[in-house]
């Protein structure tokens, strides 16, 4: 960037700042503040409009230049790569491990969306509109992969990729990106297996968005589906309990990736979980410190009685 371009950029930023300071400016007033001619002011106004900032001009008494929506917000001039990088960083922060960071990152995303020029807003919204969460996200993934998947969710185009499980290339209809407490997942309809699936983004390779558009299907809730996949369906042994405690209390005791907690009225909740062995699940249910009942599987209730007898015997020694 040469000196003239730098001077123009600084002047345009100054002009934007002036337009934010009060409701209406006349052309001569702005020219005087900027030290340029009214013709240069008109050119700079056109530069702002080209960037997507709504600068309105009116004639006659009381007329002049006025900044439209977003006039009370600070100027933000980002190119496409900067806007996308900022949005990805905020989304990762929204799914981060620090408890207070998630809400702050989501608020920052909302502000970013308000002040971005129109030509960038659609790209950034592709990320925020295509992401859901049932907890935070920690495992780093390639931002370009996230952006490719987010665009595909938005544009409703098929995606192809390789997967770490060693299967053949996958073809899917992508619906949502979902952040868990540790990882990013893609919720999609698998065209070859003709069923809904969740895929860990960090295990996906050679991710490519295709040109073939699909008609959206009736889909289950993305965050709920992925959470159940991570916490329950991935395990051979699965169990369901009725816990005599509010869902809000139990959710603070069990990581979202370890179990699904559903309210059953105000004072009870249903807990679904899985493990390699159900004794492990029973142990964790006991350590919660609440009364509970086994709903499924039936043989687990019998196992509870066996373990209860063993504990009583141990306590009577």
PEPEBEL-V998426 format. One record per pair of residues at least 6 apart in sequence whose C-alpha atoms are under 8 Angstrom apart, sorted by the first residue. I is the first residue (numbers start at 0). GAP is how many residues later the second one is. D is the distance in whole Angstrom. If there is no record, write none. Layout:
BEGIN
I:GAP:D  I:GAP:D
END
This chain:
BEGIN
10:23:7  11:32:6  11:33:8  11:35:8  11:36:7  12:62:7  13:20:8  14:15:8  14:19:7  14:29:8  15:32:8  15:59:7  16:57:8  16:58:7  17:12:8  18:6:7  18:46:8  18:47:6  18:48:6  18:52:7  19:47:7  19:51:5  19:52:6  19:53:8  19:54:8  22:43:6  22:44:7  23:39:7  23:40:6  23:41:6  23:42:5  23:43:8  24:38:8  24:39:5  24:40:5  24:41:7  25:37:7  25:38:4  25:39:6  26:11:6  26:14:7  26:15:8  26:37:6  26:38:7  27:9:8  27:10:6  29:8:8  29:11:7  30:6:5  30:7:5  30:9:8  30:10:6  44:10:7  47:6:8  47:7:7  48:6:6  50:66:6  50:67:8  50:68:8  51:64:8  51:65:4  51:66:5  51:67:7  52:14:8  52:15:8  52:64:6  52:65:8  53:13:6  53:14:5  53:15:7  54:10:7  54:11:6  54:12:5  54:13:6  55:9:6  55:10:5  55:11:6  55:12:7  56:6:7  56:7:5  56:8:5  56:9:6  57:6:5  57:7:7  69:44:7  69:45:6  72:42:7  73:41:8  74:40:7  75:39:7  75:40:7  76:39:7  76:40:8  77:38:8  78:41:8  79:40:6  82:37:7  82:41:7  83:39:7  83:40:6  83:63:8  84:58:8  86:22:7  86:37:6  86:40:7  87:39:8  87:55:6  87:58:8  87:59:8  89:15:5  89:16:7  89:18:7  89:19:6  90:14:7  90:15:7  90:18:8  90:36:8  90:37:7  91:45:7  91:46:8  92:8:6  92:9:6  92:12:6  93:7:6  93:8:4  93:9:6  93:10:7  93:11:5  93:12:6  93:42:7  93:43:8  94:7:6  94:38:7  94:40:7  94:41:4  94:42:4  94:43:7  94:84:6  94:85:7  94:86:7  95:6:6  95:40:5  95:41:5  95:42:6  95:85:8  96:39:6  96:40:7  96:41:7  96:84:7  101:34:8  108:19:8  112:8:6  112:11:7  112:12:7  122:28:8  125:21:8  125:24:5  125:25:6  125:27:8  125:28:6  126:19:8  126:20:7  126:23:5  126:24:7  128:25:8  129:20:6  129:23:6  129:24:7  129:45:7  129:46:5  129:47:6  130:19:8  130:45:6  130:46:4  130:47:5  130:48:7  131:44:7  131:45:6  131:46:5  131:47:6  131:90:7  131:91:6  132:45:5  132:46:5  132:47:6  132:90:6  133:44:8  133:45:7  133:46:6  133:47:8  133:89:6  133:90:8  133:93:7  133:122:7  134:44:7  134:45:5  134:46:5  134:121:6  135:43:6  135:44:5  135:45:4  135:46:7  135:47:8  136:42:5  136:43:5  136:44:5  136:45:5  136:46:5  136:47:6  137:43:7  137:44:5  137:45:6  138:43:6  138:44:5  138:45:7  138:63:8  139:43:8  139:62:8  140:43:8  140:60:7  140:61:6  141:60:8  144:62:7  145:55:8  147:59:8  147:60:7  147:61:7  148:10:8  148:25:7  148:28:8  148:37:8  148:60:7  149:26:8  149:27:7  151:6:7  151:7:7  151:22:7  151:57:6  152:21:5  152:22:5  152:23:6  154:58:8  155:17:7  155:18:7  155:19:8  155:57:6  155:58:6  155:59:7  155:60:7  156:16:7  156:17:7  156:52:7  156:53:6  156:54:6  156:55:5  156:56:4  156:57:6  157:13:7  157:14:6  157:15:5  157:16:7  157:51:6  157:52:5  157:53:7  157:54:6  157:55:6  157:56:7  158:12:6  158:13:5  158:14:6  158:15:7  158:48:7  158:49:6  158:50:5  158:51:6  159:9:7  159:10:6  159:11:5  159:12:7  159:46:8  159:47:6  159:48:5  159:49:7  159:50:7  160:8:6  160:9:5  160:10:7  160:43:6  160:44:6  160:45:5  160:46:4  160:47:6  161:6:7  161:7:5  161:8:6  161:42:6  161:43:5  161:44:6  161:45:7  162:6:7  162:7:7  162:40:6  162:41:5  162:42:6  163:39:5  163:40:7  163:41:8  169:20:7  169:22:7  170:19:6  170:20:6  170:21:7  171:16:6  171:17:5  171:18:5  171:19:5  171:20:8  172:15:5  172:16:5  172:17:7  172:18:7  172:41:7  173:12:7  173:13:6  173:14:4  173:15:7  174:11:8  174:12:6  174:13:5  174:14:8  174:47:8  175:10:6  175:11:5  175:12:7  175:46:7  176:7:7  176:8:6  176:9:5  176:10:6  177:6:6  177:7:5  177:8:6  177:9:7  177:44:7  177:45:6  177:48:7  178:6:6  179:47:8  179:76:8  179:77:7  180:74:8  180:75:7  180:76:7  182:17:7  182:18:8  182:19:8  183:16:6  183:17:6  183:18:7  184:13:6  184:14:5  184:15:4  184:16:5  184:41:7  185:12:6  185:13:5  185:14:6  185:15:6  186:9:8  186:10:6  186:11:5  186:12:7  186:35:6  186:39:7  187:8:6  187:9:6  187:10:6  187:11:8  188:6:6  188:7:4  188:8:6  189:6:6  189:7:6  197:27:8  197:28:6  197:31:7  226:29:7  226:30:6  226:32:8  226:33:7  227:31:8  227:32:6  229:27:6  229:28:8  230:25:8  230:26:5  230:27:5  230:28:5  230:29:7  230:41:8  230:42:6  230:43:6  231:6:6  231:26:8  231:27:7  231:28:8  231:40:7  231:41:5  231:42:5  231:43:8  232:41:7  233:40:8  234:39:5  234:40:5  234:41:6  235:38:7  235:39:7  235:40:6  236:37:5  236:38:6  236:39:6  236:40:6  236:41:6  237:34:7  237:35:6  237:36:4  237:37:7  237:40:7  237:59:8  238:33:6  238:34:6  238:35:6  238:39:7  238:42:8  238:55:8  238:56:8  238:57:5  238:58:6  238:61:8  239:30:7  239:31:6  239:32:5  239:33:7  239:54:6  239:55:5  239:56:5  239:57:7  240:29:6  240:30:5  240:31:7  240:51:7  240:52:6  240:53:5  240:54:5  240:55:7  241:26:7  241:27:6  241:28:5  241:29:6  241:50:5  241:51:5  241:52:6  241:53:7  242:25:6  242:26:5  242:27:6  242:28:7  242:47:7  242:48:6  242:49:4  242:50:7  243:23:6  243:24:5  243:25:7  243:46:6  243:47:5  243:48:6  244:22:5  244:23:5  244:24:6  244:45:7  244:46:8  245:17:7  245:19:8  245:20:6  245:21:4  245:22:5  245:23:6  246:14:6  246:15:6  246:16:5  246:17:8  246:19:8  246:20:8  246:21:7  246:22:5  246:23:8  249:11:7  249:38:8  250:10:7  252:35:7  257:15:7  257:16:8  258:12:7  258:13:6  258:14:5  258:15:7  259:11:6  259:12:5  259:13:7  260:8:7  260:9:6  260:10:5  260:11:7  261:7:5  261:8:5  261:9:6  262:6:4  262:7:6  263:6:6  272:8:7  273:7:7  274:6:7  277:22:8  281:22:8  284:7:8  293:6:7  293:7:6
END
